[in-house]
Amino acid sequence: MEIVTDADVEATEAADGVHLTQEAAGDRTSVQGFTFEPGAAVPEHRHEHEQAGVVTAGTLTFRIDGEDRLVSAGDSYVIPGGEPHAAVNRGDVPVEGYDVFSPPRLDPDWLEG
């Protein structure tokens, strides 16, 4: 078993006000932490990985198929691989949570700085 602690990871600012961490990873999945400051957004993008996540604080607005979908603290979600999606924090408090990717997303673009 591998354990990744907070001291093991360093947040990267992937977009203005969006901080991501590469957490534990195995042969079939990987975990990524996220924090969106108020007003922060990730533009529309897609990746081959299925993305399942949970919001642990705040409310995040996803844009998928031209429709806004709100995901609040305690809610979970799944985005199919290849599905274009965007996300924004329209609230007044930071949004925090975790995403799980399958297959593992070990070298996301945002790690390149």
FENGIPE-V537575 format. One record per residue. RES is the residue in one letter. OMEGA is omega in radians with two decimals (* if undefined). NEAR is the number of other C-alpha atoms within 12 Angstrom. Layout:
res=RES omega=OMEGA near=NEAR
res=RES omega=OMEGA near=NEAR
This chain:
res=M omega=3.06 near=6
res=E omega=3.08 near=10
res=I omega=3.09 near=13
res=V omega=-3.13 near=19
res=T omega=3.09 near=13
res=D omega=-3.14 near=13
res=A omega=-3.11 near=10
res=D omega=-3.03 near=13
res=V omega=3.09 near=19
res=E omega=3.14 near=18
res=A omega=3.05 near=24
res=T omega=3.08 near=25
res=E omega=-3.05 near=25
res=A omega=3.06 near=25
res=A omega=-3.11 near=24
res=D omega=3.10 near=21
res=G omega=3.11 near=24
res=V omega=-3.09 near=30
res=H omega=-3.10 near=31
res=L omega=3.07 near=32
res=T omega=3.03 near=36
res=Q omega=-3.06 near=34
res=E omega=-3.11 near=31
res=A omega=3.10 near=27
res=A omega=3.09 near=24
res=G omega=-3.13 near=19
res=D omega=-3.04 near=14
res=R omega=-3.14 near=16
res=T omega=2.99 near=22
res=S omega=-3.10 near=29
res=V omega=3.12 near=34
res=Q omega=3.04 near=36
res=G omega=3.10 near=34
res=F omega=2.97 near=39
res=T omega=3.05 near=38
res=F omega=3.04 near=39
res=E omega=3.10 near=29
res=P omega=-3.14 near=24
res=G omega=-3.10 near=23
res=A omega=-3.09 near=28
res=A omega=2.96 near=31
res=V omega=-3.12 near=30
res=P omega=-3.14 near=20
res=E omega=3.12 near=18
res=H omega=3.06 near=21
res=R omega=3.08 near=21
res=H omega=-3.09 near=23
res=E omega=-3.00 near=18
res=H omega=2.91 near=28
res=E omega=-3.06 near=27
res=Q omega=3.05 near=30
res=A omega=-3.09 near=26
res=G omega=3.06 near=30
res=V omega=3.04 near=29
res=V omega=-3.11 near=31
res=T omega=3.10 near=23
res=A omega=3.09 near=25
res=G omega=3.12 near=28
res=T omega=-3.13 near=32
res=L omega=3.10 near=42
res=T omega=3.05 near=31
res=F omega=3.02 near=31
res=R omega=-3.11 near=24
res=I omega=-3.13 near=23
res=D omega=3.11 near=13
res=G omega=-3.10 near=12
res=E omega=3.05 near=13
res=D omega=3.11 near=17
res=R omega=-3.13 near=24
res=L omega=3.08 near=25
res=V omega=-3.06 near=29
res=S omega=3.14 near=26
res=A omega=-3.12 near=22
res=G omega=3.11 near=19
res=D omega=3.03 near=22
res=S omega=-3.06 near=23
res=Y omega=3.03 near=25
res=V omega=3.05 near=24
res=I omega=-3.13 near=30
res=P omega=3.06 near=21
res=G omega=3.12 near=21
res=G omega=-3.12 near=16
res=E omega=3.07 near=21
res=P omega=-3.14 near=24
res=H omega=3.08 near=28
res=A omega=3.12 near=26
res=A omega=3.12 near=34
res=V omega=3.02 near=35
res=N omega=3.13 near=36
res=R omega=-3.11 near=24
res=G omega=-3.11 near=21
res=D omega=3.14 near=16
res=V omega=3.10 near=20
res=P omega=3.03 near=28
res=V omega=3.13 near=37
res=E omega=3.08 near=33
res=G omega=-3.11 near=33
res=Y omega=3.01 near=32
res=D omega=3.03 near=33
res=V omega=-3.11 near=35
res=F omega=3.04 near=34
res=S omega=-0.06 near=27
res=P omega=-3.11 near=22
res=P omega=3.08 near=27
res=R omega=-2.98 near=30
res=L omega=-3.10 near=25
res=D omega=3.13 near=18
res=P omega=-3.14 near=23
res=D omega=-3.06 near=17
res=W omega=3.10 near=22
res=L omega=3.14 near=20
res=E omega=3.07 near=10
res=G omega=* near=14
